Amino acid sequence: VACCPQMQSVEIEDVSDGPSSKELAAAAKAKGNKAHGLNTLEGFVVAIAAYTEAISHDPSDHIFYANLCASYIELSKAKWRPGEVVDAAAKAVEAARSCTAMAPTWLKGFVRQATAEEALLAARGKWEEALAKPKTKWDEEQEERNGPEPQPADTSIAIIKAASLAACEATCRAGLLLDPSNVPLKLRLQGLRDAGHATDPASDAAMSDAALAAPLKAEGNPLFSSKQFEKAAEKYTAALAMNPVGEGAHILYSNRSACHAELDAGGEWVGSEGSKALHDAERCLTLSPGFAKGFSRKSAALYQLGRYVEAAAAAEAGLAIEPTSAPLQSLLATAKVETAESPDVQAKMHEMRKQRAKDAKLKEMLSGLNLGSGVQMFSPGMGGMGGGGGLESLFGGRGGFGGGGGLGGAPAMSDDQMRQIARGAVAAPGNQPSQMGAREQWEAQQEQDCCTAPKGDGCTAPSG
């Protein structure tokens, strides 16, 4: 049968000439890598869009999710509004979990996930703090300028709520099963311990290796001796990551406690480092209850935190183990000077000591600037300390905490001078804090004492 003359052969188009899905994904990934490498907020945003595109072309490649996680982590660092920060961190966790689910034997995915989970925990804390804080005028002005405080996406809320230190530990442990020697994961676990999380004791014991910790401790000791306390603390932290509970771990906590105490006393981060010093001292004693020096670390940290009664008790506990310890005897005597005062005077003395440390640090920062001889310090609620001298020695045998003369040329106030002010402030009618600075209060007290002194004592104050 002849074919119908009207029928013509139809040529089929070759659709295979265009790029494949994997090629499109690879191109998007390359774009993302370039943008991420710019290390800018805008670059991270572009990278996120590019990696998301790559996933749309090839959702089976775990590398795309790992890269997406990395960009979200960096975006969370680049953002500053708490709602945006926590949202980016939650999305980083989501991407990382997709990566490790697809590639459960790929170590880097677990390292990335642990990093994201830690970032999320920190971001969540700041976000919740911002939500609970009453709005100030500055907050209202910022909202007028930048719009209302952004909130996390609905898809992020469940991830944010479920975040926990335990989940981060589980991620670290899963990665260490793949590579027991992985340093970033060990450091991450130590960070969890330092945050107060009780990591699995059996796993900690199994991973403890005093031999790995020894060279790191050896690097920290000369740094401490040369007063590079922050760097020394980092070395002791690295050593603890290698040996969290094994032989000698209590000494690492003791040494790091001393670093934090020095940083706090030097006015670097007044208060926060004191809390870290106490945490490490308590951890030291948990590992070795009979270690007398651990009680000296604890007593010193409690003293710096203004908890004088507890400082005395810690020193006494140490002396029960080592009665001849000169540092513990000195700490007990120093603490008893404070416990002889009323609780209100103790609190005032602690407040003034903190201010003195802050002023000493600021004086040190200004020492290289030519600001003239009349630099004045003003402290909210105290009116200005005037003196910026260093704390006297609290650690018998360790020497003082440094410091110097008063700001603006005035000599540093001694503890006795501050004590007069503290007693006067507490005894004042209504117990209202004076609006004068601490030095002004002391000078006024001296003038009052002089004017009320018996005749013939050398008083030169005018009568009448």
C-alpha positions in Angstrom: 0.0 0.0 0.0 1.5 3.3 -1.0 2.1 5.8 1.7 0.0 8.9 1.7 2.0 11.6 -0.1 1.0 14.2 2.5 2.8 12.4 5.3 6.4 13.6 5.8 9.0 12.2 8.1 9.3 14.2 11.4 12.8 14.8 12.9 13.1 14.4 16.6 15.1 17.2 18.4 18.1 16.0 20.3 17.4 17.3 23.9 20.7 15.9 25.2 22.7 18.8 23.8 22.0 21.0 27.0 23.8 20.7 30.3 22.8 17.9 32.6 21.4 18.3 36.0 24.8 17.4 37.5 26.5 20.0 35.3 24.1 22.6 36.4 24.6 21.7 40.0 28.4 21.8 39.6 28.1 25.3 38.0 25.9 26.5 40.9 28.4 25.1 43.4 31.3 26.8 41.7 29.4 30.1 41.9 28.7 29.4 45.6 32.3 28.7 46.4 33.5 31.9 44.8 30.9 34.0 46.7 31.6 32.3 50.0 35.3 33.0 49.5 34.6 36.8 49.5 34.0 36.4 53.2 31.4 39.2 53.3 27.7 39.2 54.3 26.7 39.8 50.7 28.9 36.9 49.6 27.4 34.5 52.1 23.9 35.4 50.9 24.9 34.8 47.3 26.6 31.5 48.3 23.5 30.3 50.1 21.3 30.9 47.0 23.9 29.2 44.8 24.2 26.1 47.0 20.4 25.9 47.3 20.2 26.0 43.5 22.8 23.2 43.3 20.7 21.1 45.6 17.6 21.7 43.4 19.6 20.3 40.4 21.1 17.4 42.4 19.7 16.7 45.8 21.7 13.6 46.3 25.1 15.2 46.8 26.0 15.7 50.5 28.7 18.2 49.7 26.2 20.8 48.7 24.5 20.5 52.1 27.9 20.8 53.8 28.7 23.9 51.9 25.3 25.3 52.5 25.8 24.7 56.2 29.1 26.5 56.2 27.6 29.6 54.5 24.8 29.7 57.0 27.3 29.5 59.9 29.2 32.4 58.5 26.0 34.4 57.9 25.0 33.9 61.5 28.4 35.5 62.5 27.9 38.4 60.0 24.4 39.2 61.2 23.8 41.2 64.4 20.1 41.2 65.0 19.3 38.2 67.3 16.4 36.9 65.3 18.4 36.8 62.1 21.4 35.2 63.8 19.4 32.4 65.4 17.5 31.7 62.2 20.8 31.4 60.2 22.2 29.1 62.8 19.1 26.9 62.7 19.3 26.6 58.9 23.0 25.7 59.2 22.0 22.8 61.6 19.3 21.7 59.2 21.7 21.6 56.3 24.3 19.8 58.3 21.9 17.1 59.4 20.9 16.5 55.8 24.6 16.0 55.0 25.3 13.5 57.8 22.1 11.6 57.0 23.3 11.2 53.4 26.9 10.5 54.2 27.1 8.9 57.7 30.7 7.9 57.2 32.0 11.3 56.1 33.8 12.8 59.1 33.7 16.4 57.9 30.0 16.4 58.0 29.9 15.7 61.7 32.5 18.4 62.4 30.4 20.8 60.4 27.2 19.7 62.3 28.8 20.1 65.7 30.0 23.6 64.8 26.5 24.5 63.7 24.9 23.1 66.8 27.2 25.0 69.0 26.5 28.2 67.1 22.8 27.6 67.4 23.0 27.2 71.2 24.9 30.5 71.6 22.5 32.3 69.2 19.4 31.0 70.9 20.6 32.3 74.3 21.1 35.8 72.9 17.8 35.7 71.1 15.9 34.6 74.2 17.7 37.3 76.2 16.6 39.9 73.7 13.0 38.7 73.8 12.9 38.9 77.6 14.6 42.3 77.8 12.4 45.4 78.2 12.7 47.7 75.2 14.8 50.8 75.7 14.6 54.1 73.9 17.7 53.0 71.9 15.8 49.8 70.9 12.8 51.8 69.7 15.1 54.1 67.6 16.8 51.1 66.1 13.4 49.6 65.1 12.4 52.9 63.5 15.6 52.9 61.5 15.8 49.2 60.7 12.3 47.9 61.0 10.9 45.5 63.7 13.1 42.9 65.2 13.1 40.0 62.7 11.9 36.6 64.0 13.1 33.1 62.9 11.3 31.4 60.1 8.6 29.0 61.1 10.6 26.1 59.8 13.5 27.1 62.1 11.5 27.2 65.3 11.4 23.5 66.0 15.1 23.2 65.4 15.8 26.1 67.7 13.7 24.7 70.5 15.2 21.2 70.2 18.8 22.4 70.3 20.7 21.0 73.3 24.2 20.4 74.6 23.4 16.7 74.7 22.6 16.7 71.0 25.9 18.5 70.2 27.7 15.8 72.3 26.0 13.1 70.4 27.2 14.6 67.1 30.8 14.9 68.4 30.7 11.2 69.6 29.5 10.1 66.2 32.3 11.8 64.5 34.9 10.5 66.9 33.7 6.9 66.2 34.9 7.6 62.6 38.2 9.2 63.7 39.0 9.0 67.5 41.9 11.4 67.1 39.9 14.3 65.6 41.1 17.4 67.4 38.2 19.8 66.5 35.6 17.4 67.9 37.6 16.8 71.0 37.8 20.6 71.5 34.1 20.9 70.9 33.5 18.3 73.6 35.7 20.3 76.0 33.7 23.4 75.2 30.5 21.5 76.3 32.2 20.6 79.6 33.2 24.2 80.1 29.6 25.2 79.5 28.5 23.0 82.4 27.3 20.0 80.4 28.1 16.6 82.0 29.5 14.6 79.2 29.4 10.8 79.3 31.9 9.7 81.9 32.7 6.3 80.4 33.4 7.9 77.0 35.5 10.6 78.6 37.6 8.0 80.4 38.1 6.0 77.2 39.3 9.0 75.3 41.6 10.4 78.0 45.3 10.3 77.1 47.7 12.0 79.5 50.6 11.5 77.0 48.8 13.6 74.4 48.0 16.3 77.0 51.6 16.6 78.4 53.2 18.6 75.5 50.3 21.1 75.5 50.6 21.6 79.3 54.3 22.1 78.8 53.5 24.8 76.3 51.1 26.5 78.7 53.4 26.7 81.7 55.9 29.2 80.3 53.1 31.3 78.9 51.6 31.5 82.4 55.0 32.4 83.9 55.4 35.3 81.3 51.9 36.5 82.2 50.3 35.6 78.9 47.3 34.2 80.8 44.9 34.0 77.9 47.2 32.0 75.7 48.2 29.8 78.6 44.5 29.1 79.2 44.1 28.1 75.6 46.9 25.5 75.9 45.4 24.1 79.1 42.0 23.8 77.4 43.6 21.9 74.5 45.3 19.6 77.0 42.0 19.0 78.7 40.4 18.1 75.4 43.0 15.3 75.1 42.8 14.3 78.7 39.4 15.3 80.3 39.4 13.0 83.3 42.6 10.9 83.2 45.8 11.2 85.3 46.8 14.8 85.8 43.6 16.3 84.5 42.9 18.0 87.9 46.2 19.9 87.6 45.2 21.2 84.2 41.9 22.5 85.7 43.9 24.0 88.6 46.3 25.7 86.2 43.5 27.1 84.0 41.7 28.3 87.1 44.8 30.4 88.0 44.8 31.8 84.4 41.2 32.9 84.7 41.8 34.4 88.2 44.7 36.5 86.9 42.6 37.7 83.9 39.8 38.7 86.2 42.0 40.4 88.7 43.8 42.3 85.9 40.5 43.9 84.8 40.4 42.1 81.5 36.9 40.7 81.9 35.9 41.5 85.5 33.5 39.0 86.9 33.2 36.6 84.0 36.7 35.2 84.3 36.2 34.9 88.1 33.2 32.6 87.4 35.4 30.5 85.1 38.1 30.3 87.7 35.6 29.0 90.2 34.2 26.4 87.7 37.7 25.1 87.0 38.6 24.9 90.7 35.4 23.0 91.5 36.1 20.6 88.5 39.6 20.2 89.8 38.3 19.1 93.2 35.7 16.8 91.7 38.5 14.9 90.0 40.9 15.1 93.0 39.1 15.9 96.3 42.3 15.7 98.3 44.3 18.2 96.2 44.9 21.1 98.7 45.9 23.5 95.9 42.5 23.0 94.4 41.0 24.6 97.5 43.3 27.6 97.2 42.1 28.1 93.7 38.5 27.8 94.8 39.1 30.2 97.7 40.8 32.8 95.5 38.0 32.6 92.9 35.3 33.0 95.5 37.1 36.0 97.0 37.2 37.6 93.6 33.5 37.0 93.2 32.8 38.7 96.5 31.7 35.5 98.2 34.0 36.0 101.2 32.3 33.6 103.7 32.6 30.8 101.1 36.2 31.8 100.4 37.1 31.4 104.0 35.4 28.0 104.2 37.3 26.8 101.1 40.6 27.9 102.6 39.7 26.1 105.9 38.9 22.9 103.9 42.2 23.1 102.2 44.1 23.6 105.5 42.4 20.5 106.9 44.3 18.6 104.2 47.5 20.7 104.3 47.7 22.6 107.6 51.1 24.2 106.8 50.1 25.7 103.4 51.2 29.3 103.5 49.0 30.3 100.5 45.9 28.8 102.2 46.7 30.5 105.5 47.1 33.8 103.7 43.8 33.3 101.8 42.0 32.5 105.1 43.4 35.6 106.8 42.4 37.8 103.9 38.9 36.4 103.7 38.4 36.8 107.5 39.1 40.5 107.2 36.0 40.7 105.0 33.8 38.3 106.9 34.3 40.5 110.0 32.2 43.1 108.2 28.4 43.1 107.7 27.1 41.5 104.5 26.2 45.0 103.2 29.8 46.2 103.7 31.1 43.0 102.1 29.0 43.7 99.0 30.1 47.3 98.8 33.8 46.3 99.1 33.3 43.8 96.2 31.7 46.5 94.1 34.5 48.9 94.7 37.2 46.3 94.0 35.6 45.5 90.7 35.6 49.2 89.8 39.2 49.6 90.9 40.2 46.7 88.6 38.2 48.2 85.7 39.8 51.7 86.3 43.3 50.2 86.5 42.7 48.5 83.1 41.4 51.6 81.5 44.3 53.6 82.9 46.7 51.1 81.3 44.9 51.5 78.0 45.1 55.3 78.2 48.7 55.3 79.3 50.0 55.5 75.8 47.8 58.4 74.8 48.7 62.0 75.3 45.5 63.1 77.1 47.0 65.6 79.5 47.1 65.3 83.3 43.4 65.8 84.0 41.9 62.5 82.9 38.8 61.9 85.0 37.0 58.6 85.4 33.2 58.4 85.8 31.6 55.1 86.9 27.8 54.7 86.7 26.4 54.4 90.2 29.7 55.3 91.9 30.5 58.7 90.3 34.1 57.7 89.5 36.7 55.8 91.5 39.6 58.2 91.1 42.1 55.6 92.1 43.1 52.8 89.8 45.5 50.9 91.9 46.0 47.1 91.6 44.6 44.7 94.1 46.9 43.6 96.9 48.0 40.0 96.8 45.2 37.5 97.5 47.2 34.4 96.7 49.9 34.1 99.4 53.2 33.5 97.6 51.9 34.5 94.2 52.4 38.3 94.4 49.9 41.0 93.7 47.6 41.5 90.7 49.3 44.6 89.4 47.8 47.9 89.0 49.1 51.4 89.8 48.4 54.9 90.9 45.1 56.6 90.6 43.9 58.1 87.4 44.4 61.8 86.9 47.5 61.7 89.1 45.7 60.8 92.3 47.3 58.0 94.4 45.5 54.7 94.5 43.1 54.1 97.3 44.0 51.3 99.7 41.6 48.7 100.9 41.4 50.5 104.3 40.4 53.7 102.6 37.7 51.9 100.5 36.5 50.2 103.7 35.9 53.5 105.3 33.8 54.5 102.4 31.9 51.2 102.3 31.1 51.5 106.0 30.0 55.0 105.7 27.7 54.2 102.7 26.1 51.4 104.5 25.6 53.4 107.7 24.1 56.4 105.9 20.5 57.2 106.6 18.2 55.2 104.4 21.3 53.4 103.1 21.3 55.5 99.9 24.4 55.4 97.8 26.3 58.7 97.7 26.4 60.6 94.4 30.0 61.4 95.1 32.8 59.4 93.7 34.6 56.9 95.9 37.6 59.2 96.3 35.4 62.2 97.0 33.6 60.2 99.7 36.9 59.3 101.3 38.2 62.9 101.3 34.9 64.1 102.8 35.3 61.5 105.5 38.8 62.6 106.2 37.7 66.2 106.5 34.8 65.2 108.8 37.2 63.2 111.0 39.6 66.1 111.2 36.9 68.6 112.2 35.6 66.3 114.9 39.0 65.5 116.3 40.1 66.8 119.8 42.0 70.1 119.9 45.7 69.9 119.7 45.8 67.0 117.3 47.1 69.1 114.5 43.7 69.9 112.9 43.9 72.8 110.6 40.3 72.9 109.6 38.6 76.3 110.3 36.3 76.5 113.3 32.8 77.8 113.0 
